């Protein structure tokens, strides 16, 4: 495998999208070619950095609470329409998230 | 079976509901952080991101019975999210994709650094460049990508989905995933370089 071919397959290599024999060929080339190895390392690190920098945010707690509340509401409404449409004493409080 | 149906007709089937909800909580809501982060990168602001996440989970819950247990719930949620974003969010925002770009060479960032006059500064170019970029620089560089490219870049880089999974999530051909990812990568590198210049980490080269 020459440099041109190795670089052509580099992104697929980094993304884990090559079959094992192609993977080995690229790896072999990178092992022997300092220039391509440098490029590959750079691209690999960039990918890692982007992932790391973008994975810190957490969804706000109030959002999770609101979603749970809304889906609970969906259930209550569907039960009402299915079984007891006129029931005004639907047990809103029977569901206790643990 | 008959007894179950009878019971359902007579009383509120609390057990089923509680089971369904707790199953959904365990299987689907455990992915809220990831779904929220994707929504942030797509909508670029917290308010719209929260709306999109909420819509995604409500839709997922409505279709929960059609979700094949044991299959990839995270991919399923991302599919709903991406679909909602592409179809409904656009109608709201009327954001037109009007983006033209010059073709960017491959390995743009590497070439800029390695090929530049500043080479002596970069005995360890990765460290030098990436450590000094702020989280916000990276996020902005992603958010500035045209939408089609941004979606596949985030799904691949940040979420680690395979090309085939991305094709299924976005509803495009495998070849399209590859070409968008390739272009997205190059554009992202150019964007990161521009932030590095802005931060004074590297010097802009004379044209």
Interface residues (C-beta under 8 A of the other chain):
Chain A: X7 X11 X12 X15 X16 X17 X38 X39 X41 X42 X43 X45 X46 X47 X49 X50 X51 X53 X54 X55 X56 X57 X58 X59 X60 X63 X64 X66 X67 X68 X70 X71 X72 X74 X75 X79 X82 X83 X84 X90 X91 X94 X95 X97
Chain B: X8 X9 X10 X11 X12 X13 X14 X17 X18 X20 X21 X24 X25 X29 X32 X33 X35 X36 X37 X40 X41 X50 X53 X54 X57 X58 X61 X62 X106 X107 X109 X110 X113 X114 X125 X126 X130 X133 X135 X138 X139 X142 X154 X156 X157 X158 X160 X162 X163 X178 X181 X182 X185 X188 X189 X192
